[in-house]
Amino acid sequence: MKSPSLHVPRWVATVAVVTALICGGVLALTFRDWSNHEVFGAPVAGLTLASDGAPLSLGNFKNGFASVLKPALPAVVNIHSSKVVKPRGGSPFSDPFFRQFFGDQFGFGQPAPQREESLGSGVILRSDGLILTNDHVINGASDIKVTLSNKKEYSAKVVGSDKGSDIAVLKIDATGLPVLPVGDSSKLQVGDIVFAIGEPFGLQGTATMGIVSATGRSNLGIESYEDFIQTDASINPGNSGGAMIDLHGDLVGINTAIESGGGGGNVGIGFAIPINMARSVMNQIIAHGKVIRGYLGIYIGNLTPELAKQFGYSGTNGVLVNDVSPDTPGARAGLRRGDIITAVNGEPMNTNSQLQLKISQSPPGTTVHLSVWRDGKSVEVPVTLGTLPGNLGQNNENNGPQGEQGPGVMKGVQVETLTPDIANQLNLPSGTHGVVIDSVDPSSSAAASGIQRGDVIQEVNHKPVNNVQQYRDAVSAAGNQSVLLLINHQGITSYIVVQAQ
């Protein structure tokens, strides 16, 4: 039996083919037009992104790493910044008494302004002259010069900067520049080979090699927001703002700081800002001219095993809420002093820096779900984040007369009842209660815990204390056991455990 066949006239087939070609061309033009528009999720800065992050075998580098460094070196630039500053002090002739007789005719007036200069590095991330560097390289500069690897020099404008993360974005008037592809710093592991490229001591195009010594370094006191990559690749003055690249030649970090051991030179401990963090900051600077961070409105501290025990918490991770500012997102969501935040959106929180970074990188208006350990059980607390205010800190003077010495584990600590007058001297809010510490024996357990003269003890083992007698009763009840104190230090409360000796 023959299979049925379909006979199509030749002219019909010809029309169908022509129609398909025309439709295909229109569709291609449409897609090409779409590609020129911003797509949700696309990089704001239009960067070159790494296409392959698969591990590489060292057997591919038989003669060294020139193949990695050669294309990367031209994308790292020298940054020379300068600013005019007024010297401190001056000659005695700057005093008005002398100037009324001599004037400024002998040059004895106000000290002449001086020019300060500094060197650093930067990374070209866009071929039209967008450059990423450290804020401290250009902070306060009135004149910024960028020198490329081909010796061409350009004046640079500051697109924006962020002191909290130490990131700055510059722009020079140039086109067709070499760029570094942007990698994924979250994939870095301890032991990965990395290269630091920059201009240490003004030595152009210097590359050094090392490994990733650690990731997620924080609590170093270098920046407000820390999530550093640590490396033993040699980083020296002038490297700041330069590139940290991996074996693919992809940018994974911005070299920022060193631990010099007090000698000022490299000792094998350097730090770089992960490119994922730097890129996020850069995109906000480009989009808004500044960085807008999420805000909870709480004061937090790392959860030590001693503190965890005092709160009946047996977990190994968490961040302790030391205080909650009134009328803030955290307060409105019901967060309390003494809460232990164990996770944000299911991601475990291990340090206060990790929590601070997580919240700061979440846009205001975002609702985050906090896992909180409270009163012996875990609860979920949704919080809609606010916008981080510009200034949250304050400085106070610590003064006070001698008072009564505490018993038991608090031996060596002298306190007195906090009066409104003392609270005013310490710049504490009205209504603050407790006992103020007048002195601490340096050899005592209390001194070892970190409490200082001028601190106010507001609770002992979760019991409020309003005067010296309540304080003595609470400490005496603890006997020679460790005690948990709620300390108000310069207006900020935190929990401290004083260990029994």
Buried (B, 14 or more C-beta within 10 A) or exposed (E): EEEEEEEEEEEEEEEEEEEEEEEEEEEEEEEEEEEEEEEEEEBBBEBBEBEEEEEBEEEEBEEEBEEBBEBBBBBBBBBBBBBEEEEEEBEEBBEEEBBEEEEEEEEBBEBEEEEEEBBBBBBBBBBBBBBBBBBBBBBEBEBBBBBBBEEEEBEBEBBBBBBBBBBBBBBBEBEEBBBBBBBBBEEBEEEBBBBBBBBBEEEBBBBBBBBBBEBBBBEEEBBBBBBBBBBBBBBBBBBBBBBBBBBBBBBBBBBBBBBBEEEEEBBBBBBBBBBBBBBBBBBBBBEEEEBBBBBBBBBBBBBEEBBBEBBEBEEEBBBBBBBBBEEBBBBBBBBBBBBBBBBBEEEEBBBBBBBBBBBBBBEBEEEBEBBBBBEEEEEEBEBEBBEBEEEEEEEBEBEBEEBBBBBBBBBBBBBBBBEEEBBEBBEBEEEBBBBBBBBBEEEBBBBEBEBBBBBBBBBBBEBEBEBBEBBBBBBEEBEEEBBBBBBBBBBBBBBBBBEEE
